[in-house]
Amino acid sequence: MLIRIDAESARPLFEQIAASVRTEVLAGRLHPGDRLPAARETAAALEVNVHTVLRAYQELRSEGLIDLRRGRGAIVSASAAPLSELAADIAELVRRAARRGVSPATLAALIKEMTP
């Protein structure tokens, strides 16, 4: 699993880490039951504070994408399975929006507004 961050981005590092994990799940490279790297290992590899990684993992847990268990670490939850199934639908929506001149940021805002 590859977690990417951009130190020059205005987006907080923990959000970038969480987004990277979401992308891996969406792309089907992470599956329910897969273990994420330990927070300390990830922090060392990315050269960030361990609390930054833990905050990302907490965000993913609150979204239901991972389970955090003492002694077992972070594991992709069963509720993450539908994400990879939606990948093709999401890609098609992004392509359709682009053909109509709708930017990804605008599309994301529209989706957020429509969410109950």
Phi and psi in radians as a Rosetta constraint file:
Dihedral C 1 N 2 CA 2 C 2 CIRCULARHARMONIC -2.003 0.35
Dihedral N 2 CA 2 C 2 N 3 CIRCULARHARMONIC 2.071 0.35
Dihedral C 2 N 3 CA 3 C 3 CIRCULARHARMONIC -1.816 0.35
Dihedral N 3 CA 3 C 3 N 4 CIRCULARHARMONIC 2.214 0.35
Dihedral C 3 N 4 CA 4 C 4 CIRCULARHARMONIC -2.026 0.35
Dihedral N 4 CA 4 C 4 N 5 CIRCULARHARMONIC 2.502 0.35
Dihedral C 4 N 5 CA 5 C 5 CIRCULARHARMONIC -2.397 0.35
Dihedral N 5 CA 5 C 5 N 6 CIRCULARHARMONIC 2.765 0.35
Dihedral C 5 N 6 CA 6 C 6 CIRCULARHARMONIC -2.144 0.35
Dihedral N 6 CA 6 C 6 N 7 CIRCULARHARMONIC 1.839 0.35
Dihedral C 6 N 7 CA 7 C 7 CIRCULARHARMONIC -1.078 0.35
Dihedral N 7 CA 7 C 7 N 8 CIRCULARHARMONIC -0.383 0.35
Dihedral C 7 N 8 CA 8 C 8 CIRCULARHARMONIC -1.500 0.35
Dihedral N 8 CA 8 C 8 N 9 CIRCULARHARMONIC -0.193 0.35
Dihedral C 8 N 9 CA 9 C 9 CIRCULARHARMONIC -1.253 0.35
Dihedral N 9 CA 9 C 9 N 10 CIRCULARHARMONIC 2.599 0.35
Dihedral C 9 N 10 CA 10 C 10 CIRCULARHARMONIC -1.354 0.35
Dihedral N 10 CA 10 C 10 N 11 CIRCULARHARMONIC -0.277 0.35
Dihedral C 10 N 11 CA 11 C 11 CIRCULARHARMONIC -1.243 0.35
Dihedral N 11 CA 11 C 11 N 12 CIRCULARHARMONIC 2.321 0.35
Dihedral C 11 N 12 CA 12 C 12 CIRCULARHARMONIC -0.991 0.35
Dihedral N 12 CA 12 C 12 N 13 CIRCULARHARMONIC 2.550 0.35
Dihedral C 12 N 13 CA 13 C 13 CIRCULARHARMONIC -1.030 0.35
Dihedral N 13 CA 13 C 13 N 14 CIRCULARHARMONIC -0.712 0.35
Dihedral C 13 N 14 CA 14 C 14 CIRCULARHARMONIC -1.100 0.35
Dihedral N 14 CA 14 C 14 N 15 CIRCULARHARMONIC -0.625 0.35
Dihedral C 14 N 15 CA 15 C 15 CIRCULARHARMONIC -1.176 0.35
Dihedral N 15 CA 15 C 15 N 16 CIRCULARHARMONIC -0.664 0.35
Dihedral C 15 N 16 CA 16 C 16 CIRCULARHARMONIC -1.137 0.35
Dihedral N 16 CA 16 C 16 N 17 CIRCULARHARMONIC -0.701 0.35
Dihedral C 16 N 17 CA 17 C 17 CIRCULARHARMONIC -1.134 0.35
Dihedral N 17 CA 17 C 17 N 18 CIRCULARHARMONIC -0.816 0.35
Dihedral C 17 N 18 CA 18 C 18 CIRCULARHARMONIC -1.067 0.35
Dihedral N 18 CA 18 C 18 N 19 CIRCULARHARMONIC -0.746 0.35
Dihedral C 18 N 19 CA 19 C 19 CIRCULARHARMONIC -1.098 0.35
Dihedral N 19 CA 19 C 19 N 20 CIRCULARHARMONIC -0.653 0.35
Dihedral C 19 N 20 CA 20 C 20 CIRCULARHARMONIC -1.132 0.35
Dihedral N 20 CA 20 C 20 N 21 CIRCULARHARMONIC -0.720 0.35
Dihedral C 20 N 21 CA 21 C 21 CIRCULARHARMONIC -1.156 0.35
Dihedral N 21 CA 21 C 21 N 22 CIRCULARHARMONIC -0.761 0.35
Dihedral C 21 N 22 CA 22 C 22 CIRCULARHARMONIC -0.990 0.35
Dihedral N 22 CA 22 C 22 N 23 CIRCULARHARMONIC -0.742 0.35
Dihedral C 22 N 23 CA 23 C 23 CIRCULARHARMONIC -1.076 0.35
Dihedral N 23 CA 23 C 23 N 24 CIRCULARHARMONIC -0.723 0.35
Dihedral C 23 N 24 CA 24 C 24 CIRCULARHARMONIC -1.101 0.35
Dihedral N 24 CA 24 C 24 N 25 CIRCULARHARMONIC -0.695 0.35
Dihedral C 24 N 25 CA 25 C 25 CIRCULARHARMONIC -1.176 0.35
Dihedral N 25 CA 25 C 25 N 26 CIRCULARHARMONIC -0.809 0.35
Dihedral C 25 N 26 CA 26 C 26 CIRCULARHARMONIC -1.077 0.35
Dihedral N 26 CA 26 C 26 N 27 CIRCULARHARMONIC -0.651 0.35
Dihedral C 26 N 27 CA 27 C 27 CIRCULARHARMONIC -1.366 0.35
Dihedral N 27 CA 27 C 27 N 28 CIRCULARHARMONIC -0.120 0.35
Dihedral C 27 N 28 CA 28 C 28 CIRCULARHARMONIC 1.423 0.35
Dihedral N 28 CA 28 C 28 N 29 CIRCULARHARMONIC 0.231 0.35
Dihedral C 28 N 29 CA 29 C 29 CIRCULARHARMONIC -1.522 0.35
Dihedral N 29 CA 29 C 29 N 30 CIRCULARHARMONIC -0.287 0.35
Dihedral C 29 N 30 CA 30 C 30 CIRCULARHARMONIC -2.103 0.35
Dihedral N 30 CA 30 C 30 N 31 CIRCULARHARMONIC 2.385 0.35
Dihedral C 30 N 31 CA 31 C 31 CIRCULARHARMONIC -2.195 0.35
Dihedral N 31 CA 31 C 31 N 32 CIRCULARHARMONIC 2.787 0.35
Dihedral C 31 N 32 CA 32 C 32 CIRCULARHARMONIC -0.912 0.35
Dihedral N 32 CA 32 C 32 N 33 CIRCULARHARMONIC 2.328 0.35
Dihedral C 32 N 33 CA 33 C 33 CIRCULARHARMONIC 1.678 0.35
Dihedral N 33 CA 33 C 33 N 34 CIRCULARHARMONIC -0.306 0.35
Dihedral C 33 N 34 CA 34 C 34 CIRCULARHARMONIC -1.193 0.35
Dihedral N 34 CA 34 C 34 N 35 CIRCULARHARMONIC 2.487 0.35
Dihedral C 34 N 35 CA 35 C 35 CIRCULARHARMONIC -1.655 0.35
Dihedral N 35 CA 35 C 35 N 36 CIRCULARHARMONIC 2.320 0.35
Dihedral C 35 N 36 CA 36 C 36 CIRCULARHARMONIC -1.386 0.35
Dihedral N 36 CA 36 C 36 N 37 CIRCULARHARMONIC 2.729 0.35
Dihedral C 36 N 37 CA 37 C 37 CIRCULARHARMONIC -1.063 0.35
Dihedral N 37 CA 37 C 37 N 38 CIRCULARHARMONIC 2.625 0.35
Dihedral C 37 N 38 CA 38 C 38 CIRCULARHARMONIC -1.012 0.35
Dihedral N 38 CA 38 C 38 N 39 CIRCULARHARMONIC 2.573 0.35
Dihedral C 38 N 39 CA 39 C 39 CIRCULARHARMONIC -1.000 0.35
Dihedral N 39 CA 39 C 39 N 40 CIRCULARHARMONIC -0.715 0.35
Dihedral C 39 N 40 CA 40 C 40 CIRCULARHARMONIC -1.150 0.35
Dihedral N 40 CA 40 C 40 N 41 CIRCULARHARMONIC -0.695 0.35
Dihedral C 40 N 41 CA 41 C 41 CIRCULARHARMONIC -1.128 0.35
Dihedral N 41 CA 41 C 41 N 42 CIRCULARHARMONIC -0.776 0.35
Dihedral C 41 N 42 CA 42 C 42 CIRCULARHARMONIC -1.126 0.35
Dihedral N 42 CA 42 C 42 N 43 CIRCULARHARMONIC -0.768 0.35
Dihedral C 42 N 43 CA 43 C 43 CIRCULARHARMONIC -1.055 0.35
Dihedral N 43 CA 43 C 43 N 44 CIRCULARHARMONIC -0.739 0.35
Dihedral C 43 N 44 CA 44 C 44 CIRCULARHARMONIC -1.149 0.35
Dihedral N 44 CA 44 C 44 N 45 CIRCULARHARMONIC -0.741 0.35
Dihedral C 44 N 45 CA 45 C 45 CIRCULARHARMONIC -1.146 0.35
Dihedral N 45 CA 45 C 45 N 46 CIRCULARHARMONIC -0.640 0.35
Dihedral C 45 N 46 CA 46 C 46 CIRCULARHARMONIC -1.587 0.35
Dihedral N 46 CA 46 C 46 N 47 CIRCULARHARMONIC -0.137 0.35
Dihedral C 46 N 47 CA 47 C 47 CIRCULARHARMONIC 1.011 0.35
Dihedral N 47 CA 47 C 47 N 48 CIRCULARHARMONIC 0.878 0.35
Dihedral C 47 N 48 CA 48 C 48 CIRCULARHARMONIC -2.240 0.35
Dihedral N 48 CA 48 C 48 N 49 CIRCULARHARMONIC 2.961 0.35
Dihedral C 48 N 49 CA 49 C 49 CIRCULARHARMONIC -1.228 0.35
Dihedral N 49 CA 49 C 49 N 50 CIRCULARHARMONIC 2.480 0.35
Dihedral C 49 N 50 CA 50 C 50 CIRCULARHARMONIC -1.036 0.35
Dihedral N 50 CA 50 C 50 N 51 CIRCULARHARMONIC -0.537 0.35
Dihedral C 50 N 51 CA 51 C 51 CIRCULARHARMONIC -1.182 0.35
Dihedral N 51 CA 51 C 51 N 52 CIRCULARHARMONIC -0.474 0.35
Dihedral C 51 N 52 CA 52 C 52 CIRCULARHARMONIC -1.148 0.35
Dihedral N 52 CA 52 C 52 N 53 CIRCULARHARMONIC -0.773 0.35
Dihedral C 52 N 53 CA 53 C 53 CIRCULARHARMONIC -1.169 0.35
Dihedral N 53 CA 53 C 53 N 54 CIRCULARHARMONIC -0.750 0.35
Dihedral C 53 N 54 CA 54 C 54 CIRCULARHARMONIC -1.069 0.35
Dihedral N 54 CA 54 C 54 N 55 CIRCULARHARMONIC -0.659 0.35
Dihedral C 54 N 55 CA 55 C 55 CIRCULARHARMONIC -1.132 0.35
Dihedral N 55 CA 55 C 55 N 56 CIRCULARHARMONIC -0.697 0.35
Dihedral C 55 N 56 CA 56 C 56 CIRCULARHARMONIC -1.094 0.35
Dihedral N 56 CA 56 C 56 N 57 CIRCULARHARMONIC -0.791 0.35
Dihedral C 56 N 57 CA 57 C 57 CIRCULARHARMONIC -1.108 0.35
Dihedral N 57 CA 57 C 57 N 58 CIRCULARHARMONIC -0.667 0.35
Dihedral C 57 N 58 CA 58 C 58 CIRCULARHARMONIC -1.106 0.35
Dihedral N 58 CA 58 C 58 N 59 CIRCULARHARMONIC -0.706 0.35
Dihedral C 58 N 59 CA 59 C 59 CIRCULARHARMONIC -1.091 0.35
Dihedral N 59 CA 59 C 59 N 60 CIRCULARHARMONIC -0.780 0.35
Dihedral C 59 N 60 CA 60 C 60 CIRCULARHARMONIC -1.123 0.35
Dihedral N 60 CA 60 C 60 N 61 CIRCULARHARMONIC -0.622 0.35
Dihedral C 60 N 61 CA 61 C 61 CIRCULARHARMONIC -1.152 0.35
Dihedral N 61 CA 61 C 61 N 62 CIRCULARHARMONIC -0.742 0.35
Dihedral C 61 N 62 CA 62 C 62 CIRCULARHARMONIC -1.149 0.35
Dihedral N 62 CA 62 C 62 N 63 CIRCULARHARMONIC -0.434 0.35
Dihedral C 62 N 63 CA 63 C 63 CIRCULARHARMONIC -1.444 0.35
Dihedral N 63 CA 63 C 63 N 64 CIRCULARHARMONIC -0.163 0.35
Dihedral C 63 N 64 CA 64 C 64 CIRCULARHARMONIC 1.454 0.35
Dihedral N 64 CA 64 C 64 N 65 CIRCULARHARMONIC 0.218 0.35
Dihedral C 64 N 65 CA 65 C 65 CIRCULARHARMONIC -1.470 0.35
Dihedral N 65 CA 65 C 65 N 66 CIRCULARHARMONIC -0.495 0.35
Dihedral C 65 N 66 CA 66 C 66 CIRCULARHARMONIC -2.341 0.35
Dihedral N 66 CA 66 C 66 N 67 CIRCULARHARMONIC 2.778 0.35
Dihedral C 66 N 67 CA 67 C 67 CIRCULARHARMONIC -1.948 0.35
Dihedral N 67 CA 67 C 67 N 68 CIRCULARHARMONIC 2.390 0.35
Dihedral C 67 N 68 CA 68 C 68 CIRCULARHARMONIC -1.935 0.35
Dihedral N 68 CA 68 C 68 N 69 CIRCULARHARMONIC 2.131 0.35
Dihedral C 68 N 69 CA 69 C 69 CIRCULARHARMONIC -2.288 0.35
Dihedral N 69 CA 69 C 69 N 70 CIRCULARHARMONIC 2.289 0.35
Dihedral C 69 N 70 CA 70 C 70 CIRCULARHARMONIC -1.032 0.35
Dihedral N 70 CA 70 C 70 N 71 CIRCULARHARMONIC 2.252 0.35
Dihedral C 70 N 71 CA 71 C 71 CIRCULARHARMONIC 1.509 0.35
Dihedral N 71 CA 71 C 71 N 72 CIRCULARHARMONIC -0.344 0.35
Dihedral C 71 N 72 CA 72 C 72 CIRCULARHARMONIC -1.930 0.35
Dihedral N 72 CA 72 C 72 N 73 CIRCULARHARMONIC -0.323 0.35
Dihedral C 72 N 73 CA 73 C 73 CIRCULARHARMONIC 1.466 0.35
Dihedral N 73 CA 73 C 73 N 74 CIRCULARHARMONIC -2.710 0.35
Dihedral C 73 N 74 CA 74 C 74 CIRCULARHARMONIC -1.719 0.35
Dihedral N 74 CA 74 C 74 N 75 CIRCULARHARMONIC 2.209 0.35
Dihedral C 74 N 75 CA 75 C 75 CIRCULARHARMONIC -2.221 0.35
Dihedral N 75 CA 75 C 75 N 76 CIRCULARHARMONIC 2.379 0.35
Dihedral C 75 N 76 CA 76 C 76 CIRCULARHARMONIC -1.111 0.35
Dihedral N 76 CA 76 C 76 N 77 CIRCULARHARMONIC 2.235 0.35
Dihedral C 76 N 77 CA 77 C 77 CIRCULARHARMONIC -1.441 0.35
Dihedral N 77 CA 77 C 77 N 78 CIRCULARHARMONIC 2.837 0.35
Dihedral C 77 N 78 CA 78 C 78 CIRCULARHARMONIC -1.098 0.35
Dihedral N 78 CA 78 C 78 N 79 CIRCULARHARMONIC -0.489 0.35
Dihedral C 78 N 79 CA 79 C 79 CIRCULARHARMONIC -1.239 0.35
Dihedral N 79 CA 79 C 79 N 80 CIRCULARHARMONIC -0.126 0.35
Dihedral C 79 N 80 CA 80 C 80 CIRCULARHARMONIC -1.418 0.35
Dihedral N 80 CA 80 C 80 N 81 CIRCULARHARMONIC -0.289 0.35
Dihedral C 80 N 81 CA 81 C 81 CIRCULARHARMONIC -0.953 0.35
Dihedral N 81 CA 81 C 81 N 82 CIRCULARHARMONIC -0.767 0.35
Dihedral C 81 N 82 CA 82 C 82 CIRCULARHARMONIC -1.084 0.35
Dihedral N 82 CA 82 C 82 N 83 CIRCULARHARMONIC -0.378 0.35
Dihedral C 82 N 83 CA 83 C 83 CIRCULARHARMONIC -1.071 0.35
Dihedral N 83 CA 83 C 83 N 84 CIRCULARHARMONIC -0.794 0.35
Dihedral C 83 N 84 CA 84 C 84 CIRCULARHARMONIC -1.168 0.35
Dihedral N 84 CA 84 C 84 N 85 CIRCULARHARMONIC -0.509 0.35
Dihedral C 84 N 85 CA 85 C 85 CIRCULARHARMONIC -1.210 0.35
Dihedral N 85 CA 85 C 85 N 86 CIRCULARHARMONIC -0.460 0.35
Dihedral C 85 N 86 CA 86 C 86 CIRCULARHARMONIC -1.498 0.35
Dihedral N 86 CA 86 C 86 N 87 CIRCULARHARMONIC -0.155 0.35
Dihedral C 86 N 87 CA 87 C 87 CIRCULARHARMONIC -0.943 0.35
Dihedral N 87 CA 87 C 87 N 88 CIRCULARHARMONIC -0.809 0.35
Dihedral C 87 N 88 CA 88 C 88 CIRCULARHARMONIC -1.144 0.35
Dihedral N 88 CA 88 C 88 N 89 CIRCULARHARMONIC -0.694 0.35
Dihedral C 88 N 89 CA 89 C 89 CIRCULARHARMONIC -1.130 0.35
Dihedral N 89 CA 89 C 89 N 90 CIRCULARHARMONIC -0.728 0.35
Dihedral C 89 N 90 CA 90 C 90 CIRCULARHARMONIC -1.150 0.35
Dihedral N 90 CA 90 C 90 N 91 CIRCULARHARMONIC -0.760 0.35
Dihedral C 90 N 91 CA 91 C 91 CIRCULARHARMONIC -1.050 0.35
Dihedral N 91 CA 91 C 91 N 92 CIRCULARHARMONIC -0.727 0.35
Dihedral C 91 N 92 CA 92 C 92 CIRCULARHARMONIC -1.139 0.35
Dihedral N 92 CA 92 C 92 N 93 CIRCULARHARMONIC -0.719 0.35
Dihedral C 92 N 93 CA 93 C 93 CIRCULARHARMONIC -1.078 0.35
Dihedral N 93 CA 93 C 93 N 94 CIRCULARHARMONIC -0.748 0.35
Dihedral C 93 N 94 CA 94 C 94 CIRCULARHARMONIC -1.106 0.35
Dihedral N 94 CA 94 C 94 N 95 CIRCULARHARMONIC -0.740 0.35
Dihedral C 94 N 95 CA 95 C 95 CIRCULARHARMONIC -1.111 0.35
Dihedral N 95 CA 95 C 95 N 96 CIRCULARHARMONIC -0.751 0.35
Dihedral C 95 N 96 CA 96 C 96 CIRCULARHARMONIC -1.109 0.35
Dihedral N 96 CA 96 C 96 N 97 CIRCULARHARMONIC -0.737 0.35
Dihedral C 96 N 97 CA 97 C 97 CIRCULARHARMONIC -1.105 0.35
Dihedral N 97 CA 97 C 97 N 98 CIRCULARHARMONIC -0.746 0.35
Dihedral C 97 N 98 CA 98 C 98 CIRCULARHARMONIC -1.085 0.35
Dihedral N 98 CA 98 C 98 N 99 CIRCULARHARMONIC -0.714 0.35
Dihedral C 98 N 99 CA 99 C 99 CIRCULARHARMONIC -1.081 0.35
Dihedral N 99 CA 99 C 99 N 100 CIRCULARHARMONIC -0.474 0.35
Dihedral C 99 N 100 CA 100 C 100 CIRCULARHARMONIC -1.647 0.35
Dihedral N 100 CA 100 C 100 N 101 CIRCULARHARMONIC 0.079 0.35
Dihedral C 100 N 101 CA 101 C 101 CIRCULARHARMONIC 1.428 0.35
Dihedral N 101 CA 101 C 101 N 102 CIRCULARHARMONIC 0.290 0.35
Dihedral C 101 N 102 CA 102 C 102 CIRCULARHARMONIC -1.593 0.35
Dihedral N 102 CA 102 C 102 N 103 CIRCULARHARMONIC 2.166 0.35
Dihedral C 102 N 103 CA 103 C 103 CIRCULARHARMONIC -1.274 0.35
Dihedral N 103 CA 103 C 103 N 104 CIRCULARHARMONIC 2.752 0.35
Dihedral C 103 N 104 CA 104 C 104 CIRCULARHARMONIC -0.999 0.35
Dihedral N 104 CA 104 C 104 N 105 CIRCULARHARMONIC -0.656 0.35
Dihedral C 104 N 105 CA 105 C 105 CIRCULARHARMONIC -1.135 0.35
Dihedral N 105 CA 105 C 105 N 106 CIRCULARHARMONIC -0.722 0.35
Dihedral C 105 N 106 CA 106 C 106 CIRCULARHARMONIC -1.172 0.35
Dihedral N 106 CA 106 C 106 N 107 CIRCULARHARMONIC -0.737 0.35
Dihedral C 106 N 107 CA 107 C 107 CIRCULARHARMONIC -1.055 0.35
Dihedral N 107 CA 107 C 107 N 108 CIRCULARHARMONIC -0.781 0.35
Dihedral C 107 N 108 CA 108 C 108 CIRCULARHARMONIC -1.071 0.35
Dihedral N 108 CA 108 C 108 N 109 CIRCULARHARMONIC -0.704 0.35
Dihedral C 108 N 109 CA 109 C 109 CIRCULARHARMONIC -1.135 0.35
Dihedral N 109 CA 109 C 109 N 110 CIRCULARHARMONIC -0.706 0.35
Dihedral C 109 N 110 CA 110 C 110 CIRCULARHARMONIC -1.099 0.35
Dihedral N 110 CA 110 C 110 N 111 CIRCULARHARMONIC -0.761 0.35
Dihedral C 110 N 111 CA 111 C 111 CIRCULARHARMONIC -1.110 0.35
Dihedral N 111 CA 111 C 111 N 112 CIRCULARHARMONIC -0.741 0.35
Dihedral C 111 N 112 CA 112 C 112 CIRCULARHARMONIC -1.090 0.35
Dihedral N 112 CA 112 C 112 N 113 CIRCULARHARMONIC -0.694 0.35
Dihedral C 112 N 113 CA 113 C 113 CIRCULARHARMONIC -1.142 0.35
Dihedral N 113 CA 113 C 113 N 114 CIRCULARHARMONIC -0.559 0.35
Dihedral C 113 N 114 CA 114 C 114 CIRCULARHARMONIC -1.462 0.35
Dihedral N 114 CA 114 C 114 N 115 CIRCULARHARMONIC -0.206 0.35
Dihedral C 114 N 115 CA 115 C 115 CIRCULARHARMONIC -1.311 0.35
Dihedral N 115 CA 115 C 115 N 116 CIRCULARHARMONIC 2.247 0.35
